[in-house]
């Protein structure tokens, strides 16, 4: 029972970490970044390189954020900026970008599966149940990411401009807010968050050129039903992640793999605009 | 007038071609087609397979070839799947006109290639371990099937670890399910019990609910059969992170992957027909020759690449016995010959499959594999009862 609860909470935390970056981009720019999976991969390879240089694993997410953020900002300048008025083309363009990044990663590091050591190993006893300490650490990480992001959005000048752009871009521009710059920074932050996710999940997973892909559909669905708000995203992760764990535990993990996609489709049928402004 | 002249030119040309054709065989190389997954799922292991084939061909050519003819390799990418295999086999069989196909491939690629081999009526030596029971008069297999790989691990756990309750985890695809279905039947046959059998889709990377079920079931031993590469690594890492210390038999791990996984792989049991630690002069000579030929480019020889090396020698022996490359005679000879290679003496004498010496190994702290026990000449069982030999 305790294990089940922990499974649900940690699964929700991982889903939240993985989809936060996608949400940021979708919330501000109203485009879906299909290269999200590639930025997860970039983060993982950054962690790999960092560990080879002997950097302490605690720093890996920070380095990943920088690398992912810079590459993301560059991608915004070169590819995404031209497509703000054409959200469907933006999906195709970011999808293409993900293929390019995937191939570059393959060229640089090869196809084979690689490994990053975990910063903590072993288990922690919680209510007499041994549970993976790294998964528990990820719950903390999810809260840290949510906290930092809320602070950025509500406590800084950039956050204020960003919220203005989210609410009414034309009006924000009229007030002298440089919405192009806001978009550039937001896209960078979104990609940086994806890279953090990559660095954080690698100790539980393998590092290979396609590793981000398996997370993309789930993250996409979660962001869609959350409708662009961070607290709603947290809630969707808990509800849908929980149902996924329950389906995997009591029915079959193969069905569990479908849970998020199917439930999200049903939810969007009932409430196409998502659940954010309920 | 013109007609006669052009006719005579034609005849002269034809005579020339006929002359060339009759003079050629002595110099013509014997072509070996190697359709292999240079891209796709098998791309990690394929380079080591190609290296094995190259070494075998070079060694044989340096000693004068086969019946005075040199060997030549024709490598084609099958993209690790059915569609790519059809193209690769088609071009090897009908355009490059190879004399034989020798390769390690996915089951999907093998199944797609077999009809083409049958149409071309060529011998095809399959050098990958697989789920078993693929039968064709043109197909020979010199690698293991479940009947040879699974019993060493299960028997060892049952006898030495006193395990009677097993838990099985796999990837949801033909090989994963096939291996575990066999494992389950075998465990029950020797009087054990299977407490659970769980699968995750191929692209899944979160094994948490399955691991929680495993811990809840409290078995004596765990046996897994995932897809190679990523799923295998994620499962092992998450098992270790969850503190699972059961005797752990992994049907899909190889030495290279185990080495890469570092401390997480320590203690895993594996069963293979080839490990680099086989202590025989033939294996040492093979490893030295590979090292000399490829140097820093060398891909560690493994259970998928060494059978390729031996299969080239098996084909050589069969051609020599048959007195030529005539497919019907070579196919008959393949069942009768045996070759001495890194894995020992191999004969594809049982229904087109080979009895093999299997090694039970355990991964050590440094990533190396220590051979705990070897099982001589494990029989492949009834794979193709309808084939005569």
Interface residues (C-beta under 8 A of the other chain):
Chain A: X3 X4 X7 X10 X11 X14 X111 X112 X113 X114 X115 X117 X118 X121 X122 X123 X130 X131 X132 X133 X134 X135 X203 X204 X205 X206 X208 X210 X211 X213 X214 X215 X245 X248 X249 X252 X253 X254 X256 X257
Chain B: X43 X44 X172 X198 X199 X200 X201 X203 X204 X205 X206 X208 X209 X210 X212 X213 X215 X216 X229 X230 X233 X234 X237 X238 X240 X241 X242 X243 X257 X260 X261 X262
